[in-house]
Amino acid sequence: MRTQTSLLILIAVMIGTGTHLVNAQQRDTSMDNFIDGLMGQMTIDEKIGQLNLVTAGEVTTGSIVSTDVETKIKTGKIGGIFSMTSVPRIRAAQELAVNHSRLKIPIIFGLDVIHGYKTIFPIPLGLAATWDMDLIRETARIAAKEASADGLNWTFSPMVDISRDARWGRISEGSGEDTYLSSRIAEAMVHGYQGNDLSADNTLMACVKHFALYGAAEAGRDYNTTDMSLHRMYNEYLPPYKAAIDAGAGSVMTAFNDINGVPATANKWLMTDVLRNEWGFDGFVVTDYTAVNELIDHGLGNLQEVSALSLKAGVEMDMVGEGFLTTLKKSLDEGKVGEADIDRACRLVLEAKYKLGLFEDPFRYCDEARAAQTILHPTHLAKAREAAGKSFVLLKNDGQLLPLKKAGTVALIGPLANTGSNMPGTWSVSADLENTPSLLEGMRAALGEQVNIVYHQGSNLLADSAYQERATLFGRTIPRDERPEAEIIAEALEVAKQADVVVAALGESSEMSGEASSRTDIGIPAVQQRLLIELLKTGKPVVLVLFTGRPLTLTWENEHVPAILNAWFGGTETGKAVADVLFGDVNPSGKLPATFPQHVGQLPLYYSHKNTGRPLADGQWFQKFRSNYLDVSNDPLYPFGYGLSYTTFTYGELMLSTDTLQRSGKMQVSVEVSNTGEYAGEEVVQLYIRDLVGSVTRPVKELKGFRKIQLVPGQSQRVVFDLTEEDLKFYNADLEHVAEAGEFIVFVGTNSRDVQEKRFFLKD
């Protein structure tokens, strides 16, 4: 399929960058010689054993736990272990491999280190809201330092799946809806995890996931079917994966969904033609949890058949399912796979271990003294507090209600106010939930005796107890009050009456988003909304501190609540960071990485949509025989890139250095931004383009650049972007990466909606 096009793209990539061609010419001959010698001693069973990834069952991330792990290590039937943590446990397992197996091949140890190890940072969607690549890189660097100090050397991160449907729970684990922003974050995280030297003992090998298109699951339902054109794949969904590969990611994880009718784990076009032949990836591919076995339910055959399909497609390591371990030798004997297929996979796994320095020193990551000195270091906690504060998005602030004064009494009310276990957010599998401060505890610690904080739970998380149980798994319990709802609210209102201002901590629990946590109703749960209504009736000023792992429908809240601060799930230091922002020590600067809809029926909703042949006229809500709804406008509630500040930023006139861009030239796009308010603050200046006429339909806007600047009151700064032909390129109908001559619009502004625009031409 597309063999000629694939070859042309591969040649273009190598000529254009030189990267992959140089890598092919300058392979590490000492590594090749070492692995040649090792593989020459290995039996076919030992080679297959290297392709087997098992779980120790210590941390639950799936429904199956591996058995008889010790025996398999001794007999060379395990290449890697994940969900095992701490130096003593990992050292013990590694000693079995290097002291009791025949060839003493070390094990690679992995874990889902998604947004921190013990020091937990904001969920990835929250980190994306910082639009701060240096900060994001540093959070990954700290995560690598802590996890590697505890014996680990491999992380199943970053997740770079584009998602435009907030019903999908795993939108919380990625960087949102935009191709460009997600690509820059993918690069930053890979560089943070892997550093400049993967063999250093404080790095982790990154694993880019989920390849590919997982975030486009139909109906927003996890693990569901994905179906899209090659044109959309190449232009919108594949770039973040490629950015991570180009940044040097050492491994890739397959997705659960199918692509063009073939599930990713058995998709040779995806794993070999695209990933290796087009992009030049030279690491190894691991499946997601039991993904090989799940090909049976996809309808591709029995375990032996699907295991052979996966190996031949280009998969090197089988996570937990042990289809490779139990069937590949039989398939080899029957001619269904070749020894070259097994050798290829084994070599790539061994190369990863070599690059990590494990053959030189299998215990290089096993230093208990380093673990004690590194994990939860005060500087790491300080960075977590900073990251949380920068991730929060101020959605509304009528009458400058925020920041609050550090005086008087604040009523902190809501089911998310005093639950430390929910503050880290989903996919924080190594967090110490028992010792994570709640919002109440964090605020009291941050404010001391300056502010009197009174508290009441106010309502249950959800009215339905069974639903609440599903939403608070993995130790994220929120106690239920089984008394009548009216009685609980009445008590909360008495607490509110004592206060000068009410802070309502409402929204989702951490496990209402994340894997297998899709929702059809993405509003604040009704029982909490009823509490909020009654709090507003008191006449007290109400600030809504919103906890969520996804965009929510907040149409009613936006209309009635004077101030809304979206805190996502901020990690270990959430409580203190919320206090920092609410009381003005930190000016919120977060910008939305995903569009917030007015109504769930608008989904999927994203700013970079295509025009239709019958677009709605500007400023119109409804026109018959146009692309719109009867009951709600096409507009989002909060657009991509949106976020308020305690200060005001004024944009001067948008300036272009020329109105004609030559193919080999550069055009400067500039605007002067001034802080015209009373607080120092950070602003994310965003640049978008539109290609007005193309050989294929083009989006109405595409993010192509951003700058995060800091200004004190009265200060101005001219922000300059360099725009070149490269920024205008897209994949055409033949999947050629081209920039077509013609007219363009450049937009610059504070979000994807509120922009200035000017036109220019690209000339041949």
Secondary structure by P-SEA (a helix, b strand, c coil): caaaaaaaaaaaaaaacaaaaaaaacccaaaaaaaaaaaaaccaaaaaaaabbbbccccccccccccaaaaaaaacccccccccccaaaaaaaaaaaacccccbbbbbbbcccccccccccccaaaaaaaccaaaaaaaaaaaaaaaaaaccccccccccccccccccccccccccccaaaaaaaaaaaaaaaaccccccccbbbbbcccccccccccccccccbbbbcaaaaaccccaaaaaaaaacccbbbbbcccccccccccccccccccccccccccbbbbbcccccccccccccccaaaaaaaaaaaccccccccccccccaaaaaaaccccaaaaaaaaaaaaaaaaaacccccccccccaaaaaaccccaaaaaaaaaaaaaacccccccccccccccccbbbbccccccccccccccccccccccccccaaaaaaaaccccbbbbbbccccccccaaaaaaaccccbbbbbbcccaaaaaaaaaaaaaaccbbbbbccccccccccccccccccccaaaaaaaaaaaacccbbbbbcccccccccccccccccbbbbccccccaaaaaaaaaaacccccbbbbcbbbbcccccccccccccccccccccccccccccccccccccccccccccccccbbbbbcccccccccccccbbbbbbbbbbccccccbbbbbbbbbbbccccccccccccccbbbbbbcccbbbbbbbbbcccccccccccccccccbbbbbbbbccccccccbbbbbbcc
